[in-house]
Amino acid sequence: MMNNKKSARITGLIYLVVVITGMISLAYIPSQLIDWKNETITLSNLMNHETLFRIGIALHVLCYLAFTALGLAFYRLLHHINQGFARVMVVLVLLSIPISFLNLQHKYEVLNIIKVEKIKSDAHHATQALQNLHSYNDGILIVSVFWGLWLFPLGYLLYHSHQFPKVLSILLMLGCLTYLINFFGNTLIEDYKSLGFPSYLSMVSGIAEIGTCFWLIIFGFKQKPN
């Protein structure tokens, strides 16, 4: 039977896959291809670097599959602490998955637009491509509710495990709050992102999740007493 330390390190490695694929697909690749203020440049970038765009879609899928595995891995690691919180954590993870996959249809529609543009150039294609990318981002905003909510039971379980830094556990629970603040801020305030502080709020969950990932990989958990 796998010991607790090994199980924790495997969980950390799965988390690392989620972190890396998420950062590349959600941040790096869009920053290379999308100019939100210029639809013509965006479509040109997408056509010139279609392979990179396709890699981004594939990494999204890998990220969501790894996130599913991560929720189950944390359940296995932490369910003995509080069965109820562990179940809620897994449910919140699993609820995010179909939303995330369905949201990818907007990126596949962009691929269709690229294909048609190669056959027949049309000024409307650039507008349609950027509209689909905006719709994809709206879907990410919706699913971010679940990406935030699952952090609270996770932080609670790690806090009460007595085998994990309490500072990181608290940051995870605060990360839940920052996700929700950013969701409602973006929904209720038109120029929310221009306020300056939303990016700092996002750093809380980022530090907590990356810190959790590397702590589990490096230190793991102690062996559970028999």
C-alpha positions in Angstrom: 0.0 0.0 0.0 1.3 3.4 -1.0 2.6 5.4 2.1 1.4 8.9 2.9 4.6 10.6 1.8 4.7 9.0 -1.6 1.0 9.7 -2.1 1.5 13.3 -1.2 4.4 13.7 -3.7 2.4 12.1 -6.5 -0.4 14.6 -5.7 2.2 17.4 -5.9 3.4 16.2 -9.3 -0.1 16.1 -10.6 -0.6 19.6 -9.3 2.6 20.6 -11.1 1.1 19.4 -14.4 -2.0 21.5 -13.7 0.1 24.6 -12.9 2.4 24.3 -15.9 -0.2 23.4 -18.5 -2.5 26.1 -17.0 0.1 28.8 -17.1 1.1 28.1 -20.7 -2.4 27.7 -22.1 -4.2 30.4 -20.1 -1.4 33.0 -20.0 1.7 32.5 -22.2 0.1 31.4 -25.5 -2.7 34.0 -25.4 -0.1 36.7 -24.7 1.8 35.7 -27.8 -1.1 35.6 -30.1 -3.9 37.8 -29.0 -4.1 41.6 -29.3 -7.4 42.4 -27.6 -7.5 45.9 -29.1 -6.7 44.8 -32.7 -8.7 42.0 -34.2 -6.8 42.1 -37.5 -3.4 41.6 -35.9 -5.0 38.8 -33.7 -6.3 36.9 -36.7 -3.0 37.3 -38.5 -1.1 36.0 -35.5 -3.5 33.0 -35.2 -3.0 32.1 -38.9 0.8 32.5 -38.8 1.1 30.5 -35.5 -1.8 28.1 -35.8 0.2 25.2 -34.5 0.9 27.2 -31.3 -2.8 27.9 -30.9 -3.6 24.2 -31.4 -0.9 23.3 -28.8 -2.7 25.6 -26.4 -6.0 23.8 -26.9 -4.3 20.4 -26.3 -2.7 21.8 -23.1 -6.1 23.0 -21.9 -7.4 19.4 -22.3 -4.4 18.0 -20.5 -4.8 20.6 -17.7 -8.5 19.7 -17.1 -7.7 16.0 -17.1 -4.9 16.5 -14.6 -7.2 18.7 -12.5 -9.7 15.9 -12.3 -7.0 13.5 -11.2 -5.8 16.1 -8.7 -9.1 16.4 -7.0 -9.3 12.6 -6.6 -5.7 12.4 -5.4 -6.3 15.0 -2.7 -9.4 13.1 -1.7 -7.4 10.0 -1.2 -4.8 11.9 0.8 -7.1 13.9 3.0 -10.5 12.2 3.3 -9.7 10.8 6.7 -9.4 14.3 8.1 -13.0 15.3 7.3 -15.1 13.2 4.9 -17.6 15.9 4.3 -15.1 18.6 3.4 -13.2 16.1 1.2 -16.4 15.2 -0.7 -17.3 18.9 -1.2 -13.8 19.5 -2.5 -14.1 16.7 -5.1 -17.6 17.8 -6.2 -16.4 21.4 -6.8 -13.5 20.1 -8.9 -15.7 17.8 -10.9 -18.3 20.5 -11.5 -15.7 22.7 -13.2 -14.7 20.0 -15.7 -17.7 19.9 -18.1 -17.9 23.7 -18.1 -14.2 23.9 -19.0 -14.5 21.4 -21.8 -17.7 22.9 -23.3 -16.0 26.3 -23.2 -13.3 25.0 -25.5 -15.8 25.0 -28.4 -15.1 28.7 -28.8 -11.4 28.0 -29.6 -12.5 25.2 -32.0 -14.7 27.8 -33.7 -11.6 30.0 -34.1 -9.9 27.1 -35.8 -12.9 26.9 -38.2 -12.6 30.6 -38.9 -8.9 30.2 -39.7 -9.7 27.4 -42.1 -12.3 29.4 -43.9 -10.1 32.5 -44.0 -7.4 30.5 -45.8 -9.9 29.7 -48.5 -11.6 33.0 -48.8 -10.4 36.2 -47.1 -13.2 38.1 -45.3 -12.9 41.2 -43.1 -15.6 39.8 -40.8 -13.5 36.8 -39.9 -11.2 38.9 -37.7 -14.2 40.2 -35.8 -15.7 36.7 -35.4 -12.4 35.3 -34.2 -11.9 37.9 -31.5 -15.6 37.6 -30.4 -15.1 33.9 -29.9 -11.9 34.5 -27.9 -13.9 37.0 -25.7 -16.6 34.4 -25.3 -13.9 31.9 -24.2 -12.6 34.3 -21.6 -16.2 34.8 -20.3 -16.4 31.0 -19.9 -13.1 31.0 -18.0 -14.6 33.7 -15.7 -17.6 31.5 -15.0 -15.5 28.4 -14.3 -13.2 30.4 -12.1 -15.9 30.3 -9.5 -15.3 26.6 -9.0 -11.5 27.0 -9.3 -11.8 29.3 -6.3 -14.4 27.4 -4.3 -12.5 24.1 -4.2 -9.5 25.9 -2.5 -11.5 26.5 0.7 -12.1 22.8 1.6 -8.6 22.0 0.4 -7.0 24.6 2.6 -9.2 23.5 5.5 -8.2 19.9 5.2 -4.5 20.7 4.9 -4.7 23.1 7.9 -6.2 20.3 10.0 -3.8 17.6 8.7 -1.0 19.0 11.0 1.4 17.9 8.3 1.4 21.0 6.2 2.4 24.7 6.7 -0.6 26.5 8.2 0.4 29.7 6.3 -0.1 28.0 2.9 -3.3 26.4 4.2 -4.7 29.9 5.1 -3.5 31.3 1.8 -5.4 28.6 0.0 -8.6 29.5 1.9 -8.0 33.2 1.2 -7.4 32.3 -2.5 -11.0 31.1 -2.6 -12.1 34.6 -1.5 -9.9 36.3 -4.1 -11.3 34.2 -6.9 -14.8 35.2 -5.9 -13.9 38.9 -5.5 -12.5 38.9 -9.0 -15.5 37.1 -10.4 -18.0 39.4 -9.0 -15.8 42.4 -9.7 -15.6 41.5 -13.4 -19.3 40.8 -13.5 -20.5 43.9 -11.7 -17.9 46.6 -12.7 -17.3 47.3 -16.3 -13.7 48.5 -16.0 -12.8 46.3 -13.0 -9.4 45.2 -14.3 -8.3 48.8 -14.7 -8.7 49.3 -11.0 -5.2 47.9 -10.5 -5.6 45.6 -7.5 -7.3 42.6 -9.2 -3.9 41.3 -10.4 -2.6 41.5 -6.8 -5.5 39.5 -5.6 -4.8 36.8 -8.1 -1.2 36.6 -6.7 -2.7 35.2 -3.4 -4.1 32.0 -4.9 -1.1 31.8 -7.3 1.4 31.8 -4.4 -0.8 29.4 -2.4 -1.2 26.9 -5.2 2.4 26.9 -6.4 3.6 26.8 -2.9 1.4 23.8 -2.1 2.5 22.0 -5.2 6.2 22.3 -4.5 5.8 21.6 -0.7 4.1 18.3 -1.5 6.7 17.4 -4.1 9.7 18.2 -1.8 8.4 17.3 1.6 5.3 15.2 1.1 3.4 14.0 4.2 4.5 12.0 7.2 3.5 8.3 7.3 0.1 7.9 8.9 0.3 6.1 12.2 -1.1 2.5 12.3 
